[in-house]
Structures are given as C-alpha cells and as structure tokens.
C-alpha cells in the first residue's frame, strides 16, 4: 500500500547515503538499494538486525541516540517506526542532527485518528463495521498491541507532536498525504478496503535547509 509512494518520494539515490531508521529485517533496505541509494539500517533488536545485514550495513541502536556523526545522510527513512519509539522527541532531534544540509526525511506513520482508538472498529450484531471511535486524542500513551504473535507497544500521539518535533529540529515540511489503497492493492488484499473509510497512514517529507 505504501511502497510505491515511498519509492517515488525517495527518488533516485545516485549513490548517496540513506538511513533506514528501525529497518527491522531489512525489507526496505533492499528497495533503497534498488533505487540507487547506499543504505544503512538501524534497529534496536539484534535478531532483526542480523537478518537485515544481508541487505546492507546495519547497526544495532535506538532512535533516541543515533550512533552516527552529524550531517551524515542525504535521506533518512522512518517507515512505520516513530509509532514504536518511546522517546520520539529525542529521536526527531537526532534525525535532524544526522541529516545533511539539503537532505530529506521521509516518514510513513500510523495516523493519529487510528492510534487514538484503543478498540479498533465497532461492529453491529452482524459483524458489520460501524465506525472507529476516536477518544483521548490529545493524551499521549502507549497501547499494547499483538501482531503476528508478538506483543508490542505502539505509542499514540496527536499530529502536533510530530509536526512540532520536526519543526524544532530545524526541518521544513515539503509534502504531506494520507494514502489509500489503489485498485490493484484492494484486489490483492481485500482487508485493506477498510482504509477507504479512514486514513490509516500518513506520509510526510521534510527538508533540511542548506546552510548559507
């Protein structure tokens, strides 16, 4: 659902350096390499980082304290990562620090209207979806989730947390969208049709001004 748009917004790398923040098993590292970037991955989970090394250089570490020199990367990718980071304000400052002047940050994240719902879809007696209740939107909190047999915590935050955090890091917003699945995606994954009713994700692109 997101890969095509993320690839378009990344653009050709021309052998420049890109950081995949929270790279997991390295799936998007492979995409970055195919686009011509020199990808570097970072993940806090050693088991995932070990698998990701088959796609490029990978470092074990956390977003709140990136183990890289300032002005290192021409592109930083956060692909559904910020929602997992507890110290997200520190992380956004660190992203701004390691990004080179003239570089870009590309963020795909869960939409705050969805993460503000602790219970997902409410359904009628026949199991039909009624609506997603949005409550306590302004209250930042961790919500336990289960995904593919794993227990994890996603952090709900209002949109202003991310906007203000990147602005404070000295970055400029140049693109924003809330993508919905295209027709091919709907046919392949019918469950994604739910996304036609509510925005599950948003994509932001930020730019670091060139120093004068």
Helices and strands as residue ranges (DSSP letters): H 3-10, E 17-21, H 27-34, E 38-43, H 46-52, E 57-60, G 63-65, E 73-79, G 82-84, H 88-98, E 99-110, H 112-115, E 121-123, E 129-132, E 141-147, E 150-156, H 159-168, E 171-177, H 183-188, G 190-196, E 201-208
